[in-house]
């Protein structure tokens, strides 16, 4: 019985773990890596057609995004997950496929001019449809017999509609082990969905650590804060532009805005218009609006029983087409605009920023984490000017942030989750966290509970019977940290790393460019390297 970590090991995205037992090969999550790559990824040690079962914790792309690749490469078995996750994956994986296909179209226009080979998308809509047709929906808290040596149970993780921790009971050579995958553990007291269910027994635990070294702090009055931001901005005649993740966060904000309108908290215009400008967010909002009652919290169910849609209210508008999106900024009426992407790196939100950042009467409100090197992070850190669509835009709008609103459990919540175990687990593997964060949280689990805990590396392999490490994995960072001690790199250094990755992207996008321009670009990089070589 062996376990191998293939993604989200000392990194936050790309969750993927392989278990081998009784000649069976079991994959838990198959996510797409997003953002910085700290450690070199190892290849899948088996081909897709050799896999026997796939289990999926939830629909976020960093957990589900490469499942269509498995089917493209020959997997033809089941994908076990919850009904809500299956429903969300139908729209999220289709959206991901559209992005892959658009990227391929853009790259192939350049390849055609340069004579390079045609670029193929990672997967397309046919691969998505093949994957979805193999999804098997499971209920929470019900044990399913997969084969004579394997059962599975899905437990509400409270992170996203349908998100789950996965409990496998796996028997080999007469020895049964309960292996628990936390998935992403949710924050508590959030709109629409229930709090995470805490586990009681496990022999082996694989748990996330996204916020394993920090606390959310005292819970804010989100309703009051959001109402104040809207009221003050509308009173000045500006727009409230909210970069928001299309699935989960947008729906939470609609829930809060419905209450704000119901209570009349925006005095300057109680009937202020709200626009949801993201095709994916529009589809997700339909899913969140009552079609899956078994996944909602008690407060949401009570509203539905009264015939109240928790996410809809007067003067709510949705825009799907690009023409509908463009019309939003031709209307001078002060309004709230919810648009993706959440970190302002792509999507329609960039157009809304172009039309509002220079307006002192407008507000840009951030409601989620902004990674180092992203446009959102630059705005939060006080950028005076940004470039959008080749144009320099002055930042005169108010830049605000709703602190503490997160879909992830913080350090204390994570400790509370694993601390609920009634037994001492044989091993705790900490993954799904930044390098230092995962290591820090593993030490915290050791110190607080005395559990044997560690943060594996990408490619790490363990024998689950003896708990022996069979292979340590890729322990050398792709980008070496110039800081020689064990302290966490500074924010400035992290931003420098992000700038490096952006430069890599710019270089790739110049594939097929004129030799004269490429030589000039190279000389500029050489000059910069010589200046800073130490």
NUVEXMAR-980030 format. One line per field, with one value per residue (C-alpha): residue in one letter; x, y, z. Coordinates in Angstrom, 2 decimals. Layout:
# residues N
resn <- (A;...)
xx <- (X;...)
yy <- (Y;...)
zz <- (Z;...)
END
This chain:
# residues 534
resn <- (X;X;X;X;X;X;X;X;X;X;X;X;X;X;X;X;X;X;X;X;X;X;X;X;X;X;X;X;X;X;X;X;X;X;X;X;X;X;X;X;X;X;X;X;X;X;X;X;X;X;X;X;X;X;X;X;X;X;X;X;X;X;X;X;X;X;X;X;X;X;X;X;X;X;X;X;X;X;X;X;X;X;X;X;X;X;X;X;X;X;X;X;X;X;X;X;X;X;X;X;X;X;X;X;X;X;X;X;X;X;X;X;X;X;X;X;X;X;X;X;X;X;X;X;X;X;X;X;X;X;X;X;X;X;X;X;X;X;X;X;X;X;X;X;X;X;X;X;X;X;X;X;X;X;X;X;X;X;X;X;X;X;X;X;X;X;X;X;X;X;X;X;X;X;X;X;X;X;X;X;X;X;X;X;X;X;X;X;X;X;X;X;X;X;X;X;X;X;X;X;X;X;X;X;X;X;X;X;X;X;X;X;X;X;X;X;X;X;X;X;X;X;X;X;X;X;X;X;X;X;X;X;X;X;X;X;X;X;X;X;X;X;X;X;X;X;X;X;X;X;X;X;X;X;X;X;X;X;X;X;X;X;X;X;X;X;X;X;X;X;X;X;X;X;X;X;X;X;X;X;X;X;X;X;X;X;X;X;X;X;X;X;X;X;X;X;X;X;X;X;X;X;X;X;X;X;X;X;X;X;X;X;X;X;X;X;X;X;X;X;X;X;X;X;X;X;X;X;X;X;X;X;X;X;X;X;X;X;X;X;X;X;X;X;X;X;X;X;X;X;X;X;X;X;X;X;X;X;X;X;X;X;X;X;X;X;X;X;X;X;X;X;X;X;X;X;X;X;X;X;X;X;X;X;X;X;X;X;X;X;X;X;X;X;X;X;X;X;X;X;X;X;X;X;X;X;X;X;X;X;X;X;X;X;X;X;X;X;X;X;X;X;X;X;X;X;X;X;X;X;X;X;X;X;X;X;X;X;X;X;X;X;X;X;X;X;X;X;X;X;X;X;X;X;X;X;X;X;X;X;X;X;X;X;X;X;X;X;X;X;X;X;X;X;X;X;X;X;X;X;X;X;X;X;X;X;X;X;X;X;X;X;X;X;X;X;X;X;X;X;X;X;X;X;X;X;X;X;X;X;X;X;X;X;X;X;X;X;X;X;X;X;X;X;X;X;X;X;X;X;X;X;X;X)
xx <- (0.00;1.75;0.95;2.58;2.13;1.84;0.64;-0.01;2.94;4.49;2.47;-1.13;-2.54;-2.56;-3.88;-3.24;-2.43;-1.99;-2.59;-1.61;-2.95;-4.06;-2.85;-5.32;-4.36;-6.52;-6.29;-7.63;-8.13;-6.42;-6.06;-4.50;-1.54;-2.23;0.24;3.84;5.57;7.93;9.11;9.50;6.50;7.03;5.28;2.32;4.02;1.27;-0.59;-4.19;-5.57;-3.92;-5.94;-8.83;-10.72;-10.74;-12.20;-12.80;-13.06;-14.61;-15.04;-12.35;-10.02;-6.91;-8.54;-10.58;-9.00;-7.00;-9.61;-10.53;-6.86;-7.20;-10.04;-8.18;-5.27;-7.33;-8.94;-12.42;-13.40;-15.61;-15.06;-16.73;-17.84;-20.92;-23.88;-23.14;-19.52;-20.62;-23.03;-20.42;-17.79;-20.07;-19.75;-16.28;-14.51;-16.33;-15.13;-11.60;-11.79;-12.84;-9.78;-7.48;-9.01;-8.72;-5.08;-4.45;-6.12;-3.96;-0.73;-1.53;-2.00;1.59;2.78;1.29;3.21;6.46;6.15;6.20;4.26;0.59;-0.19;-2.84;-5.05;-4.63;-8.18;-11.37;-15.13;-15.31;-12.87;-14.93;-18.13;-16.40;-15.26;-18.65;-20.39;-18.29;-19.03;-20.78;-22.73;-22.47;-24.33;-22.65;-22.15;-23.07;-20.54;-20.17;-18.59;-16.26;-14.81;-14.17;-11.20;-12.34;-15.17;-15.57;-17.47;-17.86;-18.00;-19.05;-15.89;-17.77;-15.52;-17.68;-21.09;-20.62;-17.04;-16.01;-13.40;-12.94;-12.63;-11.26;-11.30;-8.66;-7.80;-4.63;-3.32;-5.97;-4.96;-7.51;-6.52;-8.83;-7.24;-8.72;-8.23;-9.35;-9.81;-10.07;-11.53;-13.95;-14.21;-17.10;-20.36;-20.45;-23.58;-25.35;-23.26;-22.77;-19.71;-17.16;-17.83;-14.93;-13.53;-13.49;-11.23;-8.43;-5.23;-3.66;-4.58;-3.75;-4.78;-4.54;-2.66;-3.55;-3.88;-1.81;0.36;-2.15;-5.48;-8.42;-8.71;-11.84;-14.87;-15.80;-19.24;-19.25;-22.80;-22.11;-18.78;-20.17;-23.20;-20.95;-18.72;-21.72;-23.48;-20.47;-19.57;-23.10;-23.48;-20.46;-21.85;-19.28;-19.29;-18.26;-16.11;-15.63;-13.09;-14.68;-14.14;-17.00;-17.96;-18.50;-17.44;-19.80;-22.74;-21.79;-21.71;-25.13;-26.46;-25.13;-26.38;-29.87;-29.90;-28.52;-31.34;-33.93;-32.86;-32.46;-28.89;-27.85;-29.64;-28.37;-30.12;-31.86;-32.59;-28.98;-28.36;-26.06;-24.44;-22.96;-20.63;-19.19;-20.82;-19.39;-20.64;-24.10;-24.29;-22.93;-25.50;-28.29;-26.87;-26.58;-30.16;-32.12;-31.59;-29.47;-31.18;-29.35;-26.14;-27.44;-27.29;-30.42;-30.78;-30.77;-33.25;-35.57;-35.55;-36.26;-39.21;-40.65;-40.28;-37.37;-34.48;-31.42;-29.41;-31.94;-33.33;-34.78;-32.45;-30.09;-28.74;-26.61;-24.49;-23.39;-22.38;-19.48;-21.91;-23.93;-20.70;-19.65;-23.00;-22.43;-19.88;-21.99;-24.64;-23.71;-25.98;-23.89;-23.83;-22.13;-20.22;-19.21;-16.82;-14.03;-11.19;-10.76;-7.10;-7.62;-5.23;-7.70;-11.35;-13.90;-12.84;-9.91;-12.31;-14.23;-10.99;-10.00;-13.23;-13.23;-9.71;-9.14;-12.42;-11.97;-15.69;-15.46;-14.30;-12.49;-13.35;-11.24;-12.96;-10.36;-6.69;-4.44;-1.33;2.09;2.73;-0.95;-2.60;-4.89;-1.92;-0.33;-3.50;-3.76;-0.14;-0.76;0.13;-0.42;-0.60;-1.27;-1.26;-4.44;-4.80;-1.61;-2.84;-1.51;-4.37;-4.03;-5.32;-7.56;-10.42;-10.67;-9.03;-10.71;-10.50;-13.00;-10.67;-11.29;-13.79;-12.21;-13.40;-10.55;-10.19;-7.41;-4.70;-6.80;-9.74;-7.44;-6.02;-9.54;-10.51;-7.73;-7.82;-11.33;-9.91;-10.66;-7.60;-3.95;-3.35;-0.31;0.72;-0.41;0.71;0.33;-0.13;-1.92;0.06;2.99;6.39;7.04;3.33;2.98;6.16;5.03;1.63;3.12;5.26;2.17;0.33;3.34;3.64;-0.06;-1.11;2.08;1.02;3.66;3.26;5.31;4.95;5.92;7.49;6.26;6.99;7.34;6.37;5.60;4.78;1.54;2.12;5.63;5.34;8.79;9.64;10.49;11.40;11.79;10.66;11.81;13.32;15.18;13.32;13.01;13.92;16.56;15.91;18.77;17.96;20.44;18.73;15.49;13.38;10.45;11.38;10.33;7.33;9.71;11.59;8.35;7.28;10.65;10.02;6.60;8.18;10.56;7.62;5.88;9.04;8.96;5.38;6.30;9.17;6.87;4.34;7.05;7.51;7.45;8.36;10.72;14.39;15.25;12.79;13.85;17.55;16.76;14.74;17.64;20.13;17.86;17.67;21.46;22.05;19.68;21.35;24.81;23.62;22.15;24.58;25.98)
yy <- (0.00;3.15;6.83;9.27;13.05;14.39;17.94;20.63;19.37;22.45;24.40;25.60;24.38;21.30;18.81;15.21;12.11;8.50;5.44;1.93;-1.16;-4.65;-3.95;-1.05;2.54;5.20;8.93;11.56;14.87;15.81;19.56;22.19;24.11;27.84;30.61;30.21;26.83;26.40;22.83;20.84;18.63;14.91;13.01;10.76;7.41;5.45;6.07;7.27;3.99;2.13;4.03;2.17;4.83;8.61;10.47;14.24;16.49;19.54;21.48;24.17;23.94;23.43;20.14;19.13;20.97;18.10;15.37;15.83;15.17;11.72;10.87;12.38;10.06;6.89;6.72;5.24;4.61;6.35;9.72;9.57;12.88;14.69;15.76;19.47;18.99;17.16;19.99;22.71;20.76;20.72;24.50;25.03;22.43;23.66;27.17;25.84;24.09;27.35;29.03;26.24;26.49;30.29;30.04;27.49;29.72;32.70;30.66;29.03;32.38;33.16;29.64;29.90;33.12;31.70;28.22;26.54;23.39;23.75;23.99;21.64;22.66;20.64;19.45;20.51;20.34;16.75;15.69;17.55;15.82;12.44;13.13;14.37;11.31;9.16;11.11;9.09;11.19;10.28;11.55;12.92;10.52;7.40;4.60;3.25;-0.12;0.40;-3.11;-5.90;-4.01;-0.39;1.74;5.52;8.14;11.84;14.29;17.95;20.11;23.44;25.09;25.21;23.89;20.11;20.18;17.11;15.44;11.89;8.90;5.71;2.36;0.36;-3.28;-5.05;-8.41;-8.43;-4.99;-2.16;1.48;4.48;7.13;10.63;13.37;16.71;18.42;22.19;22.85;25.76;28.82;28.86;30.85;31.59;32.25;29.45;26.41;24.50;24.54;21.74;18.40;17.37;13.85;11.41;8.55;8.11;6.09;8.27;11.94;14.05;17.62;21.06;24.03;27.02;29.29;27.08;29.92;32.73;33.68;35.47;37.67;38.89;38.34;41.58;43.05;42.18;43.41;46.81;47.26;46.35;48.61;51.54;51.08;50.95;53.89;56.22;55.42;55.70;59.01;60.37;59.10;56.34;52.61;49.84;47.44;44.07;41.60;38.35;34.63;33.42;30.38;30.71;34.26;35.97;34.05;34.94;38.63;38.40;36.85;39.80;42.40;40.89;41.45;44.99;45.81;44.09;46.21;49.42;49.95;52.01;55.27;57.21;54.79;51.76;50.43;50.59;48.34;45.32;43.67;40.17;40.30;36.82;34.02;31.43;33.37;33.65;29.88;29.18;31.53;29.54;26.37;28.06;29.34;26.38;23.37;21.44;21.93;19.03;21.10;24.35;25.53;25.84;29.60;29.21;26.32;28.43;31.16;28.66;27.24;30.75;31.07;33.52;33.12;33.86;35.32;37.39;40.86;43.84;45.60;42.62;42.32;39.65;40.05;37.07;38.43;40.83;43.43;43.28;43.69;46.77;48.47;48.44;51.23;53.37;53.75;56.58;55.30;54.39;50.62;47.55;45.46;41.91;40.51;37.95;37.24;37.65;38.74;41.00;38.97;38.24;38.46;41.26;42.80;44.44;46.39;47.64;48.70;50.58;52.59;53.17;53.25;56.84;58.04;59.36;58.83;55.05;52.23;48.99;46.51;43.38;40.42;37.69;36.87;38.65;36.66;38.22;39.69;40.08;43.33;43.03;42.84;45.90;47.92;46.87;47.86;51.40;51.48;54.98;53.86;50.54;49.41;47.95;47.02;48.90;52.10;53.73;54.23;56.50;55.06;57.66;55.40;54.32;50.92;48.95;45.42;43.33;41.58;38.12;36.96;33.68;30.28;28.56;27.65;29.52;27.92;27.53;26.10;23.59;22.54;22.27;20.06;17.53;17.85;16.39;12.92;10.44;8.36;9.13;8.85;6.88;9.69;13.19;14.44;18.21;19.48;22.26;25.12;27.30;25.77;27.42;27.39;23.62;22.97;25.37;23.74;20.24;21.41;22.95;19.61;17.86;20.39;20.62;16.97;14.94;13.47;12.28;14.99;16.16;18.13;15.94;17.24;16.81;13.23;12.01;8.35;6.45;2.92;3.27;0.05;0.79;4.61;4.47;7.23;5.42;8.56;12.08;13.83;17.03;18.99;21.62;24.81;25.87;29.42;29.41;31.74;34.19;34.42;32.05;31.63;29.83;32.99;33.50;35.59;39.23;40.55;42.45;39.25;37.35;40.15;39.90;36.16;36.96;39.55;36.82;34.56;37.39;37.91;34.22;34.67;37.76;35.84;32.95;35.37;36.80;33.43;34.15;37.82;39.67;38.81;42.50;42.95;39.71;40.68;44.07;42.40;40.01;42.89;44.66;41.52;41.03;44.61;44.21;40.93;42.51;45.41;43.16;40.22;39.80)
zz <- (0.00;-1.26;-1.60;-4.00;-4.02;-7.57;-6.95;-4.33;-2.28;-0.63;-3.21;-3.12;-6.42;-8.66;-6.09;-7.18;-5.10;-6.17;-3.97;-5.05;-3.27;-4.27;-7.79;-8.04;-8.83;-7.18;-7.92;-5.54;-7.38;-10.63;-10.49;-12.69;-11.35;-11.20;-10.41;-9.24;-9.51;-6.56;-7.17;-10.36;-10.98;-11.45;-14.21;-13.49;-12.79;-14.55;-17.77;-17.59;-18.91;-16.01;-13.40;-11.80;-9.79;-9.48;-6.48;-6.53;-3.46;-5.14;-8.38;-8.11;-11.11;-8.97;-7.89;-10.96;-13.89;-15.43;-15.13;-18.84;-19.66;-18.09;-20.48;-23.42;-22.58;-22.24;-18.77;-19.04;-15.44;-12.87;-11.17;-7.75;-6.24;-4.90;-7.04;-6.52;-7.54;-10.69;-11.56;-10.98;-12.92;-15.95;-16.26;-14.76;-16.88;-19.99;-19.17;-18.70;-22.08;-23.75;-22.23;-23.51;-26.98;-27.09;-26.01;-28.77;-31.36;-30.31;-30.33;-33.66;-35.38;-34.42;-35.28;-38.75;-39.42;-38.08;-39.56;-36.13;-35.27;-34.41;-30.70;-29.34;-26.39;-23.20;-23.78;-25.52;-24.94;-26.21;-23.49;-20.89;-22.02;-21.91;-18.35;-17.09;-18.54;-16.17;-12.99;-10.29;-7.76;-4.08;-1.02;2.08;5.02;3.06;2.69;-0.85;-1.67;-4.63;-4.65;-2.14;-0.65;-0.90;0.46;0.31;2.26;1.39;4.32;4.01;3.93;4.00;1.38;-1.76;-2.69;-2.73;-1.42;0.54;2.63;1.36;3.67;2.10;3.91;2.08;2.82;1.69;2.95;5.67;7.03;6.72;6.90;7.07;4.83;5.12;2.53;3.92;0.57;1.11;4.55;4.68;6.85;9.34;9.47;5.75;3.68;1.80;2.82;6.04;8.28;7.80;9.46;11.69;11.40;14.31;13.19;10.68;10.39;7.71;7.18;4.13;4.94;3.42;4.91;2.71;5.77;8.03;9.32;9.78;11.35;9.80;12.87;14.54;12.33;10.64;10.16;6.47;5.97;7.53;5.77;2.35;2.83;3.83;0.77;-1.57;0.11;0.14;-3.48;-4.85;-3.04;-4.95;-8.26;-8.75;-9.43;-7.02;-9.05;-7.33;-8.75;-7.64;-8.20;-10.38;-8.31;-4.57;-3.79;-6.26;-4.82;-1.23;-2.19;-3.87;-0.67;1.37;-1.11;-0.99;2.79;2.37;0.00;2.19;5.19;3.20;4.40;1.37;2.09;-0.93;-3.32;-1.76;-5.26;-6.54;-9.58;-9.41;-12.44;-12.55;-15.54;-16.01;-18.02;-15.59;-12.56;-14.13;-14.64;-11.16;-9.61;-11.25;-9.66;-6.26;-6.40;-5.09;-7.35;-4.82;-1.43;0.24;0.15;1.69;5.29;7.46;6.93;3.15;3.31;5.44;2.79;0.02;1.98;2.13;-1.64;-1.33;-3.75;-1.59;-4.47;-6.39;-5.77;-7.61;-10.04;-10.42;-13.95;-15.59;-18.70;-20.75;-24.15;-24.69;-26.05;-22.82;-20.86;-22.84;-22.24;-18.46;-18.70;-21.06;-18.35;-15.93;-13.14;-10.05;-9.74;-8.26;-10.83;-9.88;-12.46;-12.88;-12.60;-8.87;-9.09;-12.15;-14.29;-17.08;-18.03;-18.14;-14.84;-16.63;-18.86;-15.82;-14.17;-17.32;-17.13;-13.37;-11.90;-13.01;-11.46;-7.88;-7.24;-7.90;-5.61;-6.39;-3.64;-3.21;-1.55;-1.92;-1.72;-4.23;-5.13;-5.45;-8.89;-9.86;-10.88;-7.86;-5.52;-7.17;-6.65;-3.01;-2.43;-3.69;-7.38;-8.77;-12.38;-14.14;-17.75;-19.21;-22.87;-23.71;-22.03;-18.87;-16.40;-13.37;-10.11;-8.50;-7.39;-3.77;-3.29;-0.50;0.84;2.76;5.21;6.57;3.96;2.93;1.79;3.65;7.30;9.11;11.25;14.38;12.43;10.73;14.10;15.50;12.55;13.00;16.78;16.74;15.99;18.79;17.94;17.23;13.47;12.36;10.02;8.98;5.58;5.17;1.61;-0.33;1.23;0.28;1.04;4.42;5.34;4.89;6.88;9.62;9.94;10.10;13.04;14.67;14.45;16.03;18.86;19.70;19.41;19.23;15.88;13.42;10.78;7.82;4.60;1.63;-1.57;-5.12;-6.09;-2.49;-2.08;1.13;2.18;4.15;6.09;7.37;6.90;5.32;2.85;-0.39;-2.33;-0.95;-4.13;-5.78;-2.90;-4.89;-5.73;-9.32;-8.31;-5.62;-2.73;-2.30;1.40;3.04;6.38;7.17;7.34;4.99;1.90;2.04;0.12;-2.16;-3.00;-3.67;-6.04;-7.78;-8.31;-9.75;-12.08;-13.27;-14.10;-15.94;-17.98;-18.93;-20.15;-22.18;-23.81;-24.74;-26.22;-28.49;-30.20;-33.94;-33.55;-35.89;-35.34;-35.03;-32.16;-30.46;-30.60;-29.10;-26.33;-25.59;-25.34;-22.84;-20.68;-20.91;-19.82;-16.88;-15.88;-15.93;-13.77;-11.07;-11.20;-7.70)
END
